[in-house]
Amino acid sequence: MRPRRTPLTQTKAATVVAWVAAVVLVALGATACAGGGAPTATAPIGRAPAPTGSAAVRAFPVSGLPDYQLGGPYAPPAGVTIVERDSTAHPAAGTYSICYVNGFQTQPDETDAWLSDHPDAVLRDDDGEPVSDPGWPDEVLLDTTTAAKRAEVVGVLRRDVARCADRGFDAVEYDNLDSWTRSGKRLTRADNLALASALVRLGHEHGLAVGQKNTPQLGTSGRTATGFDFVVAEECVQYQECGAYTAAYGDRVLDVEYADTLDRSWSSVCAMRDRPPMTILRDRDLVTPDDDAYVFEHC
């Protein structure tokens, strides 16, 4: 449930060029390809494809004021209409509520349980040791390399997703979709997206809209091929990645900027015409309002 910065900043110049090219192709009506596979049909920009498996899914809003409360739940500020909280919390009454689930890595307090109860679902190095996230060493990567391992991960996460639905959340977002970029080439994009597709189906089966987390390099394929309904992005303004998301999801983009790294004034962010309308500023640790470090700003 920690905030993180995951897009490929080290090769930003190259990837931005690729994303711009992808956006141009989408605007011209080109088809999108997932992982180099067969072309897939592209739905109109700004409209998410109809979720499969459940007619009860409540669509993610195209407007509203979001808050990102992963550091602990609190009464939403005045005017807030969309709230994301951890799966261990309850949804904020009267809001469109998103449930956070760590879908591709372990939560720090659950790592031991994964290692003891589901050792085969944890990614291992050549010596058989669990592979940790370099930026968050108390989280270990889950193994997506085979259908059997992916099915085991889905089986474990089914409990969390069911809890999200039972408590009244409207949507779920699975963090660390791009764990393959931190796996030392042990995981592949294709295998992670195979798990993502299964997790999307799981969310839809429980009547939840499903959000893509970060991973701008997917272009439109996260929506058209994997089936995500919206996206939760971190620092897309800071890293000039917002266009990769809005080209795929239109206004169904929730962007969280962080006060400790934003290199421009908040007023200048609000003045940007190409930022996602639902962009907010939070403190890095996402603390509650009774903490002196708390930051919450919106345009």
C-alpha positions in Angstrom: 0.0 0.0 0.0 3.0 2.3 -0.5 3.1 5.0 -3.2 5.7 4.2 -5.8 7.2 5.5 -8.9 7.4 2.8 -11.6 7.5 4.1 -15.2 10.7 3.7 -17.1 12.4 7.0 -16.2 15.9 5.8 -17.3 14.9 5.6 -20.9 12.3 8.3 -20.9 13.5 10.1 -24.0 13.2 7.0 -26.1 9.9 5.8 -24.7 8.3 9.2 -25.0 9.0 9.2 -28.7 7.4 5.8 -29.0 4.4 6.8 -27.0 3.9 10.0 -29.1 4.0 7.8 -32.2 1.4 5.4 -30.7 -0.9 8.3 -29.9 -0.7 9.5 -33.5 -1.6 6.1 -34.7 -4.5 5.9 -32.4 -5.7 9.3 -33.5 -5.6 8.1 -37.1 -7.7 5.1 -36.2 -5.0 2.4 -36.3 -5.5 -0.8 -34.5 -3.6 -1.6 -31.4 -1.5 -4.7 -30.8 -0.9 -6.4 -27.5 2.7 -7.7 -27.0 3.3 -8.0 -30.7 0.2 -10.2 -31.2 -2.7 -9.9 -33.6 -4.4 -6.5 -34.1 -7.3 -5.7 -31.8 -10.2 -3.4 -32.3 -10.0 0.0 -30.7 -12.9 1.4 -28.9 -13.6 5.2 -29.1 -11.2 7.2 -27.0 -12.7 8.1 -23.6 -15.0 5.2 -23.5 -13.9 2.0 -21.6 -14.9 -1.3 -23.2 -17.8 -3.1 -21.6 -16.5 -5.3 -18.8 -17.0 -9.0 -19.3 -18.5 -11.4 -16.8 -20.7 -9.0 -14.9 -23.4 -6.6 -15.9 -23.3 -5.0 -12.4 -19.9 -3.2 -12.9 -20.2 0.5 -12.1 -18.3 2.5 -14.7 -15.4 4.6 -13.5 -16.5 8.3 -13.6 -15.2 10.6 -16.3 -15.2 13.6 -13.9 -14.9 14.2 -10.2 -12.5 15.0 -7.4 -10.4 12.1 -6.2 -8.4 11.4 -3.1 -5.7 8.8 -2.6 -5.8 7.4 1.0 -3.4 4.5 1.0 -1.6 5.7 4.1 -4.8 5.4 6.2 -8.5 6.2 5.8 -10.0 9.5 6.9 -13.1 11.6 6.2 -12.7 12.8 2.6 -12.2 16.6 2.2 -15.1 18.6 1.0 -16.1 18.0 -2.6 -14.2 14.7 -2.9 -16.2 12.2 -5.0 -13.7 9.4 -5.6 -11.6 7.7 -2.9 -9.0 5.0 -3.1 -8.2 3.0 0.0 -6.4 -0.2 0.9 -8.3 -3.5 0.7 -8.0 -3.8 4.5 -10.1 -0.6 4.9 -13.7 0.1 4.2 -14.9 2.4 1.4 -15.7 6.0 2.0 -19.4 6.5 2.2 -21.0 8.4 -0.6 -18.0 8.2 -3.0 -16.9 6.1 -5.9 -14.5 3.9 -4.0 -11.4 2.1 -5.4 -9.8 -0.8 -3.5 -6.0 -1.2 -3.6 -4.6 -4.7 -4.0 -0.9 -5.5 -4.6 -1.4 -7.8 -7.5 2.2 -8.5 -8.7 4.2 -8.3 -5.5 3.7 -9.1 -1.8 2.6 -6.6 0.8 5.4 -6.3 3.4 3.3 -7.7 6.2 2.2 -10.6 4.0 5.6 -11.7 2.6 6.2 -14.4 5.2 2.7 -15.9 4.5 3.4 -16.1 0.8 6.8 -17.7 1.4 5.4 -20.3 3.8 2.0 -21.0 2.2 2.6 -20.4 -1.5 6.4 -20.7 -2.0 6.0 -21.7 -5.7 4.2 -18.4 -6.4 7.2 -16.3 -5.4 9.8 -15.5 -8.0 13.2 -17.0 -7.3 16.8 -16.2 -8.4 19.3 -18.7 -9.6 20.1 -19.7 -6.0 16.4 -20.2 -5.2 16.2 -17.0 -3.1 13.1 -14.7 -3.4 13.6 -11.8 -5.7 12.8 -8.5 -4.0 11.8 -5.2 -5.6 15.0 -3.1 -5.6 13.2 0.0 -4.5 11.1 -1.8 -1.8 13.2 -4.7 -0.6 10.5 -5.8 1.9 8.3 -6.7 -1.1 9.1 -9.8 -3.2 7.9 -10.3 -6.8 5.3 -12.9 -7.6 6.1 -15.5 -10.3 4.0 -15.0 -13.5 6.1 -17.4 -15.7 3.6 -20.3 -16.0 -0.1 -20.7 -16.2 0.0 -22.8 -13.0 1.9 -20.1 -11.1 -0.5 -17.4 -12.3 -3.5 -19.4 -11.3 -2.1 -19.8 -7.8 -1.6 -16.0 -7.5 -5.2 -15.5 -8.7 -6.4 -18.0 -6.2 -4.7 -16.2 -3.3 -5.8 -12.7 -4.4 -9.4 -13.9 -4.9 -9.9 -13.4 -1.1 -8.8 -9.8 -1.3 -10.9 -9.0 -4.3 -14.0 -10.7 -2.8 -13.5 -8.6 0.4 -13.3 -5.4 -1.7 -16.7 -6.3 -3.3 -18.3 -7.4 -0.1 -17.4 -4.2 1.7 -18.9 -2.1 -1.1 -16.0 -0.9 -3.2 -16.9 0.0 -6.8 -13.5 -0.8 -8.3 -10.1 -2.4 -7.7 -6.6 -1.5 -8.9 -3.8 -4.0 -8.9 -0.4 -2.5 -8.1 3.0 -3.4 -9.6 1.8 -4.5 -13.1 5.2 -3.6 -14.4 7.1 -5.8 -12.0 8.8 -7.5 -15.0 10.9 -4.4 -15.4 12.4 -5.0 -12.0 12.8 -8.7 -12.2 16.3 -9.0 -13.8 14.7 -10.3 -17.0 13.2 -13.3 -15.1 9.7 -12.1 -15.9 8.2 -11.0 -19.2 5.7 -8.4 -20.2 3.6 -11.1 -21.9 3.4 -13.2 -18.7 2.5 -10.2 -16.5 -0.2 -9.2 -18.9 -1.5 -12.8 -18.9 -1.9 -12.5 -15.1 -3.4 -9.0 -15.5 -6.0 -10.4 -17.8 -6.9 -13.0 -15.3 -7.1 -10.4 -12.5 -9.3 -8.2 -14.7 -11.7 -11.1 -15.2 -11.6 -11.7 -11.4 -12.6 -8.1 -10.7 -15.3 -8.1 -13.2 -16.7 -11.3 -11.8 -17.1 -9.5 -8.5 -18.8 -6.5 -10.1 -15.8 -4.3 -9.8 -14.3 -2.0 -12.5 -10.6 -2.7 -12.8 -7.8 -0.1 -13.0 -4.4 -0.3 -14.7 -1.6 1.0 -12.4 1.1 3.1 -14.1 2.8 1.2 -17.0 2.4 3.9 -19.7 4.4 1.7 -22.2 1.3 -0.4 -22.7 -0.3 2.3 -24.9 -3.9 1.4 -25.7 -3.4 -2.3 -25.3 -4.0 -2.2 -21.6 -7.6 -1.2 -22.4 -8.3 -2.9 -25.6 -6.5 -6.2 -25.0 -6.1 -6.7 -21.3 -9.5 -5.1 -20.5 -8.7 -2.4 -17.9 -11.5 0.1 -17.4 -9.4 3.1 -16.2 -5.9 4.0 -15.0 -4.4 5.2 -11.7 -1.1 7.0 -12.6 1.6 8.4 -10.4 3.5 11.5 -11.4 2.5 11.5 -15.1 2.8 15.3 -15.1 6.3 15.1 -13.5 7.5 12.6 -16.0 5.6 13.8 -19.1 3.7 10.6 -19.5 0.0 11.7 -19.2 -0.6 11.5 -23.0 0.1 7.8 -23.0 -2.8 7.3 -20.5 -5.3 9.8 -21.9 -4.8 8.5 -25.4 -6.1 5.1 -24.2 -8.6 6.1 -21.4 -9.7 9.6 -22.2 -10.8 11.3 -19.0 -10.8 8.0 -17.0 -7.4 8.8 -15.6 -6.7 9.5 -12.0 -3.2 11.1 -11.6 -1.4 11.5 -8.3 1.5 13.9 -8.2 3.8 14.0 -5.1 4.8 17.2 -3.3 8.4 16.1 -2.7 9.3 15.6 -6.3 7.1 17.9 -8.3 9.4 20.3 -10.1 6.9 23.1 -10.9 4.3 25.1 -9.0 0.9 23.5 -8.4 -0.8 26.5 -10.1 1.2 25.8 -13.2 0.1 22.2 -13.1 -3.5 23.3 -12.9 -3.0 25.6 -15.8 -1.8 22.8 -18.1 -4.4 22.0 -20.8 -3.1 18.5 -21.4 -3.1 17.1 -17.9 -5.8 14.7 -16.8 -8.7 16.6 -15.3 -8.6 14.4 -12.2 -5.0 15.3 -11.0 -4.2 15.8 -7.4 -1.2 16.5 -5.2 -0.4 14.4 -2.2 2.4 13.9 0.3 4.7 10.9 -0.5 3.7 8.8 2.5 0.0 9.5 2.0 -0.4 10.4 5.6 -3.7 11.4 7.3 -4.7 15.0 7.9 -3.6 14.9 11.6 0.0 14.5 10.5 2.0 17.7 9.8 3.3 16.2 6.6 -0.2 15.9 5.1 -0.6 17.4 1.6 -3.8 17.5 -0.4 -4.3 19.9 -3.3 -6.5 19.8 -6.3 -7.2 22.1 -9.3 
